[in-house]
Amino acid sequence: MLDTLRRISQALNNASDLNDGLSAAVRGVKERLAVDACSVYLVDDSSTSLVLVATDGFDPRTIGSQFERGEGLVGLVV
């Protein structure tokens, strides 16, 4: 597990921008957990929406999609 965290951390440090870093993080987590998909959502404080900012395993065209708190599985978890 520590080796995985170290590799993800190195990928984040080497990323040219936030999007590249988040993409590296979701790839690393997906690989380590051996799951079909991994995504990162950020909370937009100005609208309280959840914004999909990185994904591996889902259609990349969904990046930028927004959900409200309480909407869908992600919204319920938050």
ZABA-534084 format. One record per atom (N, C-alpha, C): x negated, y, z negated; residue number from 0; atom name; residue in one letter. Coordinates in steps of 0.001 Angstrom, whole numbers. Each point is the difference from the previous one (the first is absolute). Layout:
<pts>
{pt {X, Y, Z}, NUM, 'CA', 'a'},
...
</pts>
This chain:
<pts>
{pt {-824, -1187, 0}, 0, 'N', 'm'},
{pt {824, 1187, 0}, 0, 'CA', 'm'},
{pt {-873, 1258, 0}, 0, 'C', 'm'},
{pt {-1064, 2, -799}, 1, 'N', 'l'},
{pt {-875, 1169, -38}, 1, 'CA', 'l'},
{pt {-679, 236, 1337}, 1, 'C', 'l'},
{pt {-328, -1096, 688}, 2, 'N', 'd'},
{pt {-610, 143, 1322}, 2, 'CA', 'd'},
{pt {975, 680, 962}, 2, 'C', 'd'},
{pt {1259, -368, -79}, 3, 'N', 't'},
{pt {1017, 624, 852}, 3, 'CA', 't'},
{pt {131, 1477, -315}, 3, 'C', 't'},
{pt {55, 333, -1262}, 4, 'N', 'l'},
{pt {92, 1414, -392}, 4, 'CA', 'l'},
{pt {-1223, 782, 469}, 4, 'C', 'l'},
{pt {-1152, -611, -80}, 5, 'N', 'r'},
{pt {-1227, 650, 448}, 5, 'CA', 'r'},
{pt {47, 248, 1516}, 5, 'C', 'r'},
{pt {473, -999, 769}, 6, 'N', 'r'},
{pt {91, 165, 1452}, 6, 'CA', 'r'},
{pt {1017, 1072, 386}, 6, 'C', 'r'},
{pt {1139, 18, -682}, 7, 'N', 'i'},
{pt {1018, 1022, 283}, 7, 'CA', 'i'},
{pt {-538, 1371, -371}, 7, 'C', 'i'},
{pt {-685, 77, -1113}, 8, 'N', 's'},
{pt {-582, 1264, -448}, 8, 'CA', 's'},
{pt {-1029, 513, 997}, 8, 'C', 's'},
{pt {-835, -884, 518}, 9, 'N', 'q'},
{pt {-991, 394, 1001}, 9, 'CA', 'q'},
{pt {678, 481, 1281}, 9, 'C', 'q'},
{pt {1058, -682, 395}, 10, 'N', 'a'},
{pt {731, 411, 1198}, 10, 'CA', 'a'},
{pt {618, 1376, -194}, 10, 'C', 'a'},
{pt {514, 273, -1196}, 11, 'N', 'l'},
{pt {564, 1319, -294}, 11, 'CA', 'l'},
{pt {-1080, 1074, 40}, 11, 'C', 'l'},
{pt {-1161, -309, -563}, 12, 'N', 'n'},
{pt {-1105, 956, 4}, 12, 'CA', 'n'},
{pt {-507, 288, 1403}, 12, 'C', 'n'},
{pt {33, -991, 872}, 13, 'N', 'n'},
{pt {-506, 154, 1359}, 13, 'CA', 'n'},
{pt {1033, 566, 972}, 13, 'C', 'n'},
{pt {1235, 135, -441}, 14, 'N', 'a'},
{pt {1069, 474, 885}, 14, 'CA', 'a'},
{pt {-219, 1459, 373}, 14, 'C', 'a'},
{pt {346, 312, 1225}, 15, 'N', 's'},
{pt {-173, 1377, 482}, 15, 'CA', 's'},
{pt {1097, 931, -483}, 15, 'C', 's'},
{pt {1159, -558, -351}, 16, 'N', 'd'},
{pt {1088, 829, -520}, 16, 'CA', 'd'},
{pt {938, -872, -840}, 16, 'C', 'd'},
{pt {1016, 615, -579}, 17, 'N', 'l'},
{pt {920, -706, -883}, 17, 'CA', 'l'},
{pt {710, -1133, 727}, 17, 'C', 'l'},
{pt {448, 229, 1213}, 18, 'N', 'n'},
{pt {719, -1041, 740}, 18, 'CA', 'n'},
{pt {-865, -1228, 228}, 18, 'C', 'n'},
{pt {-1259, 209, 383}, 19, 'N', 'd'},
{pt {-909, -1131, 188}, 19, 'CA', 'd'},
{pt {-231, -732, -1320}, 19, 'C', 'd'},
{pt {-140, 742, -1075}, 20, 'N', 'g'},
{pt {-211, -606, -1306}, 20, 'CA', 'g'},
{pt {1184, -822, -463}, 20, 'C', 'g'},
{pt {1200, 538, 187}, 21, 'N', 'l'},
{pt {1203, -733, -396}, 21, 'CA', 'l'},
{pt {200, -1231, 870}, 21, 'C', 'l'},
{pt {-318, 108, 1280}, 22, 'N', 's'},
{pt {96, -1163, 890}, 22, 'CA', 's'},
{pt {-954, -1102, -449}, 22, 'C', 's'},
{pt {-1203, 381, -375}, 23, 'N', 'a'},
{pt {-973, -982, -495}, 23, 'CA', 'a'},
{pt {491, -638, -1295}, 23, 'C', 'a'},
{pt {608, 797, -853}, 24, 'N', 'a'},
{pt {501, -523, -1279}, 24, 'CA', 'a'},
{pt {1114, -1014, 225}, 24, 'C', 'a'},
{pt {970, 305, 865}, 25, 'N', 'v'},
{pt {1098, -950, 208}, 25, 'CA', 'v'},
{pt {-489, -1279, 677}, 25, 'C', 'v'},
{pt {-969, 122, 909}, 26, 'N', 'r'},
{pt {-567, -1204, 613}, 26, 'CA', 'r'},
{pt {-672, -874, -1054}, 26, 'C', 'r'},
{pt {-779, 616, -884}, 27, 'N', 'g'},
{pt {-705, -754, -1028}, 27, 'CA', 'g'},
{pt {940, -669, -985}, 27, 'C', 'g'},
{pt {1023, 723, -432}, 28, 'N', 'v'},
{pt {971, -567, -951}, 28, 'CA', 'v'},
{pt {781, -1127, 667}, 28, 'C', 'v'},
{pt {423, 211, 1231}, 29, 'N', 'k'},
{pt {752, -1038, 733}, 29, 'CA', 'k'},
{pt {-822, -1272, 130}, 29, 'C', 'k'},
{pt {-1270, 172, 359}, 30, 'N', 'e'},
{pt {-882, -1160, 157}, 30, 'CA', 'e'},
{pt {-200, -715, -1329}, 30, 'C', 'e'},
{pt {-284, 744, -1049}, 31, 'N', 'r'},
{pt {-291, -604, -1312}, 31, 'CA', 'r'},
{pt {1201, -734, -570}, 31, 'C', 'r'},
{pt {1195, 587, 171}, 32, 'N', 'l'},
{pt {1198, -621, -560}, 32, 'CA', 'l'},
{pt {610, -1045, 929}, 32, 'C', 'l'},
{pt {-547, -97, 1222}, 33, 'N', 'a'},
{pt {497, -954, 997}, 33, 'CA', 'a'},
{pt {1507, 162, 204}, 33, 'C', 'a'},
{pt {403, 1255, 260}, 34, 'N', 'v'},
{pt {1405, 307, 260}, 34, 'CA', 'v'},
{pt {146, 437, 1453}, 34, 'C', 'v'},
{pt {1242, 74, 455}, 35, 'N', 'd'},
{pt {266, 364, 1388}, 35, 'CA', 'd'},
{pt {-72, 1498, 249}, 35, 'C', 'd'},
{pt {222, 794, -1030}, 36, 'N', 'a'},
{pt {12, 1448, 197}, 36, 'CA', 'a'},
{pt {-369, 717, -1292}, 36, 'C', 'a'},
{pt {-575, 1184, 168}, 37, 'N', 'c'},
{pt {-331, 861, -1127}, 37, 'CA', 'c'},
{pt {176, 1436, 478}, 37, 'C', 'c'},
{pt {582, 834, -839}, 38, 'N', 's'},
{pt {256, 1386, 375}, 38, 'CA', 's'},
{pt {-270, 925, -1169}, 38, 'C', 's'},
{pt {-271, 1267, 328}, 39, 'N', 'v'},
{pt {-176, 1041, -1010}, 39, 'CA', 'v'},
{pt {999, 1112, 293}, 39, 'C', 'v'},
{pt {711, 382, -1031}, 40, 'N', 'y'},
{pt {938, 1117, 80}, 40, 'CA', 'y'},
{pt {-495, 1096, -925}, 40, 'C', 'y'},
{pt {141, 1228, 415}, 41, 'N', 'l'},
{pt {-301, 1138, -857}, 41, 'CA', 'l'},
{pt {1300, 730, -308}, 41, 'C', 'l'},
{pt {57, 593, -1192}, 42, 'N', 'v'},
{pt {1183, 755, -392}, 42, 'CA', 'v'},
{pt {-170, 1442, 446}, 42, 'C', 'v'},
{pt {969, 484, 746}, 43, 'N', 'd'},
{pt {28, 1398, 409}, 43, 'CA', 'd'},
{pt {740, 764, -1091}, 43, 'C', 'd'},
{pt {-754, 705, -859}, 44, 'N', 'd'},
{pt {599, 686, -1143}, 44, 'CA', 'd'},
{pt {985, 1095, 407}, 44, 'C', 'd'},
{pt {-199, 573, 1179}, 45, 'N', 's'},
{pt {890, 1079, 409}, 45, 'CA', 's'},
{pt {1399, -505, 336}, 45, 'C', 's'},
{pt {107, -1272, 392}, 46, 'N', 's'},
{pt {1319, -527, 354}, 46, 'CA', 's'},
{pt {345, -1275, -757}, 46, 'C', 's'},
{pt {-902, -493, -832}, 47, 'N', 't'},
{pt {122, -1259, -749}, 47, 'CA', 't'},
{pt {147, -1210, 922}, 47, 'C', 't'},
{pt {-384, 146, 1261}, 48, 'N', 's'},
{pt {34, -1127, 936}, 48, 'CA', 's'},
{pt {-1260, -836, -153}, 48, 'C', 's'},
{pt {100, -1250, 420}, 49, 'N', 'l'},
{pt {-1146, -903, 81}, 49, 'CA', 'l'},
{pt {-376, -71, 1473}, 49, 'C', 'l'},
{pt {-1250, 272, 308}, 50, 'N', 'v'},
{pt {-454, 45, 1392}, 50, 'CA', 'v'},
{pt {-979, -1140, 233}, 50, 'C', 'v'},
{pt {285, -827, 998}, 51, 'N', 'l'},
{pt {-901, -1082, 375}, 51, 'CA', 'l'},
{pt {-1228, 612, 678}, 51, 'C', 'l'},
{pt {-1176, -222, -592}, 52, 'N', 'v'},
{pt {-1219, 615, 542}, 52, 'CA', 'v'},
{pt {-999, -1019, 542}, 52, 'C', 'v'},
{pt {147, -1258, -357}, 53, 'N', 'a'},
{pt {-903, -1035, 519}, 53, 'CA', 'a'},
{pt {690, -1349, -103}, 53, 'C', 'a'},
{pt {-224, -843, 991}, 54, 'N', 't'},
{pt {580, -1337, -28}, 54, 'CA', 't'},
{pt {-840, -955, 833}, 54, 'C', 't'},
{pt {-20, -1233, -409}, 55, 'N', 'd'},
{pt {-608, -1079, 769}, 55, 'CA', 'd'},
{pt {974, -1162, -76}, 55, 'C', 'd'},
{pt {543, -373, 1130}, 56, 'N', 'g'},
{pt {965, -1091, 30}, 56, 'CA', 'g'},
{pt {1384, 457, 416}, 56, 'C', 'g'},
{pt {249, 1293, -30}, 57, 'N', 'f'},
{pt {1243, 573, 498}, 57, 'CA', 'f'},
{pt {-309, 841, 1231}, 57, 'C', 'f'},
{pt {1007, 352, 734}, 58, 'N', 'd'},
{pt {-162, 799, 1207}, 58, 'CA', 'd'},
{pt {-657, 1337, -351}, 58, 'C', 'd'},
{pt {-1175, 293, 557}, 59, 'N', 'p'},
{pt {-686, 1253, -337}, 59, 'CA', 'p'},
{pt {790, 1244, 410}, 59, 'C', 'p'},
{pt {970, -165, 884}, 60, 'N', 'r'},
{pt {839, 1151, 372}, 60, 'CA', 'r'},
{pt {893, 455, -1139}, 60, 'C', 'r'},
{pt {103, -814, -1058}, 61, 'N', 't'},
{pt {824, 390, -1144}, 61, 'CA', 't'},
{pt {-735, 943, -951}, 61, 'C', 't'},
{pt {-1299, 192, 214}, 62, 'N', 'i'},
{pt {-751, 935, -841}, 62, 'CA', 'i'},
{pt {621, 1379, 149}, 62, 'C', 'i'},
{pt {239, 624, -1131}, 63, 'N', 'g'},
{pt {675, 1291, -21}, 63, 'CA', 'g'},
{pt {1465, -122, -388}, 63, 'C', 'g'},
{pt {516, -1237, -9}, 64, 'N', 's'},
{pt {1388, -211, -419}, 64, 'CA', 's'},
{pt {181, 433, -1443}, 64, 'C', 's'},
{pt {1179, 511, -300}, 65, 'N', 'q'},
{pt {275, 473, -1352}, 65, 'CA', 'q'},
{pt {1181, -745, -597}, 65, 'C', 'q'},
{pt {-84, -230, -1292}, 66, 'N', 'f'},
{pt {1071, -623, -760}, 66, 'CA', 'f'},
{pt {256, 860, -1227}, 66, 'C', 'f'},
{pt {1208, 3, -440}, 67, 'N', 'e'},
{pt {326, 701, -1240}, 67, 'CA', 'e'},
{pt {-188, -960, -1163}, 67, 'C', 'e'},
{pt {-239, 560, -1164}, 68, 'N', 'r'},
{pt {-70, -850, -1191}, 68, 'CA', 'r'},
{pt {1337, -722, -152}, 68, 'C', 'r'},
{pt {-78, -1283, -286}, 69, 'N', 'g'},
{pt {1206, -813, -128}, 69, 'CA', 'g'},
{pt {447, -627, 1302}, 69, 'C', 'g'},
{pt {-623, 373, 1111}, 70, 'N', 'e'},
{pt {359, -541, 1318}, 70, 'CA', 'e'},
{pt {-953, -1120, 374}, 70, 'C', 'e'},
{pt {539, -1138, 361}, 71, 'N', 'g'},
{pt {-813, -1143, 392}, 71, 'CA', 'g'},
{pt {-790, -560, -1169}, 71, 'C', 'g'},
{pt {-755, -1030, 254}, 72, 'N', 'l'},
{pt {-773, -659, -1047}, 72, 'CA', 'l'},
{pt {-1054, 923, -585}, 72, 'C', 'l'},
{pt {-699, 724, 865}, 73, 'N', 'v'},
{pt {-1045, 910, -475}, 73, 'CA', 'v'},
{pt {603, 1086, -886}, 73, 'C', 'v'},
{pt {1107, 571, 431}, 74, 'N', 'g'},
{pt {663, 1043, -783}, 74, 'CA', 'g'},
{pt {494, -497, -1336}, 74, 'C', 'g'},
{pt {443, -1255, -47}, 75, 'N', 'l'},
{pt {447, -575, -1282}, 75, 'CA', 'l'},
{pt {-1172, -220, -950}, 75, 'C', 'l'},
{pt {-1128, -425, 548}, 76, 'N', 'v'},
{pt {-1179, -246, -826}, 76, 'CA', 'v'},
{pt {-485, 1290, -624}, 76, 'C', 'v'},
{pt {3, 1077, 781}, 77, 'N', 'v'},
{pt {-466, 1292, -511}, 77, 'CA', 'v'},
{pt {950, 483, -1058}, 77, 'C', 'v'},
</pts>
